[in-house]
Amino acid sequence: MVPRRTGTLTNVVKLPVYLEVTVPIVRPTDAVPFETHGSSFLSYVRPSTGSSQLCAWQLVVPADLQGVSHRPTREEVLLVLDGELQISLDGDRSAMHRGDAALVPANSELRIDAGPKGATAWVTTTAGLEAVTADGTRITPPWAQ
């Protein structure tokens, strides 16, 4: 209940439930950093921090880094925030720039390389994502668990 003043009288107005909920905000200082294969992952949302279904992180790929081919077990969406990425998806290669988004189907072969200035992207997926490399190694990234 929130008091509202009307002239000299105070009225109590019941707010709808959706206005009474505290919004779960994750600030950059609260995000958890991880690194692998030369790239940095800044995890904002994942089940181990309260999400029931989704994962989201910021990916930073240094300049000219050649990524590791892998097959994600869940769909992913990559949105380039800054810089340039070269994405290879099942053998098709495309350049991605700021504002471009790619849908990566589950079990497709994916490789992400950076352009000459590196790149930053926002990545989302569903909880439980794993990645399988060309040699059969199964990676369980903590930013997706």
C-alpha positions in Angstrom: 0.0 0.0 0.0 1.3 3.4 -0.9 0.0 6.6 0.6 -0.9 9.3 -1.9 -1.7 12.9 -1.0 -4.8 14.5 -2.5 -4.9 18.1 -1.3 -4.8 17.9 2.5 -6.1 14.4 2.6 -4.0 11.2 2.4 -5.5 8.3 0.5 -4.1 4.8 0.5 -4.0 3.2 -2.9 -3.3 -0.5 -3.4 -0.8 -1.0 -6.2 -1.1 -3.9 -8.8 1.1 -6.9 -7.9 3.5 -6.2 -10.9 4.4 -2.8 -9.4 5.2 -4.3 -6.0 7.8 -6.7 -7.3 11.5 -5.8 -6.9 13.2 -5.9 -10.3 16.3 -8.2 -10.2 19.0 -6.0 -11.7 22.5 -7.4 -12.3 25.1 -4.6 -12.5 28.5 -5.1 -14.2 30.1 -5.1 -10.8 27.9 -8.1 -9.9 28.5 -10.1 -13.1 31.0 -13.0 -12.8 34.0 -13.2 -15.2 35.2 -16.3 -16.8 37.9 -16.9 -19.5 38.5 -19.7 -22.0 40.2 -20.1 -25.3 41.4 -16.5 -25.2 38.0 -14.9 -24.9 36.3 -13.4 -21.8 32.8 -14.2 -20.6 31.1 -11.8 -18.2 28.1 -13.8 -16.8 25.0 -11.7 -15.9 22.2 -14.3 -15.8 22.4 -18.1 -15.2 20.6 -20.6 -13.0 23.3 -20.6 -10.3 22.5 -16.9 -9.8 18.7 -17.1 -9.8 17.5 -17.6 -13.4 15.2 -20.6 -13.9 15.6 -21.0 -17.7 17.9 -18.4 -19.3 21.5 -17.5 -19.5 23.0 -14.2 -20.7 26.6 -13.0 -20.9 28.9 -10.5 -22.5 31.5 -12.0 -24.7 34.7 -10.1 -25.4 36.9 -11.5 -28.2 40.4 -9.9 -28.5 41.6 -8.6 -31.9 42.4 -11.2 -34.5 41.6 -14.2 -32.2 40.9 -17.4 -34.0 38.1 -19.2 -32.2 37.6 -22.9 -31.4 35.1 -24.8 -33.5 32.4 -26.3 -31.4 28.8 -27.5 -31.4 26.5 -25.9 -28.8 23.9 -28.3 -27.5 21.3 -25.5 -27.2 20.3 -22.5 -29.5 22.2 -19.4 -28.9 21.7 -15.8 -30.0 24.7 -13.5 -30.5 24.3 -9.8 -30.8 27.4 -7.8 -31.7 27.7 -4.7 -29.4 31.0 -3.4 -30.8 33.7 -4.4 -33.3 33.6 -7.1 -35.9 33.1 -10.9 -35.6 33.6 -13.5 -38.3 31.1 -16.3 -37.6 31.3 -19.7 -39.3 28.2 -21.7 -39.0 28.2 -25.2 -40.5 30.9 -24.0 -43.0 29.2 -20.8 -44.0 31.3 -17.7 -43.0 29.8 -14.2 -42.4 31.0 -10.9 -41.0 29.0 -9.5 -38.2 29.1 -5.8 -37.1 27.5 -3.7 -34.4 23.8 -4.4 -34.2 24.0 -7.7 -36.2 22.5 -10.7 -34.5 22.9 -14.4 -35.4 20.8 -17.3 -34.4 22.9 -20.4 -33.8 20.9 -23.6 -34.1 21.6 -26.3 -31.5 24.2 -28.8 -32.6 25.4 -26.7 -35.5 29.2 -26.3 -36.0 30.1 -22.8 -34.8 33.4 -20.9 -34.8 33.7 -17.2 -33.8 36.8 -15.2 -34.9 37.5 -11.5 -34.1 38.2 -8.8 -36.5 41.3 -6.5 -36.3 40.0 -4.5 -33.4 38.3 -7.3 -31.5 34.6 -7.4 -30.6 32.1 -7.4 -27.8 28.8 -9.4 -28.1 25.8 -10.2 -26.0 24.9 -13.9 -25.9 21.8 -15.6 -24.7 20.8 -19.3 -24.5 18.8 -21.6 -22.3 20.2 -23.2 -19.2 22.3 -26.3 -19.4 24.2 -25.4 -22.6 27.2 -27.5 -23.3 29.7 -27.3 -26.2 31.3 -30.3 -28.0 34.6 -29.6 -29.8 35.8 -31.3 -33.0 37.8 -33.9 -31.0 34.7 -34.8 -29.0 35.6 -32.9 -25.8 32.4 -31.8 -24.0 32.7 -28.4 -22.3 30.2 -27.4 -19.6 30.6 -23.6 -19.4 29.9 -22.3 -15.9 28.3 -19.2 -17.3 25.5 -21.4 -18.8 24.8 -23.5 -15.7 
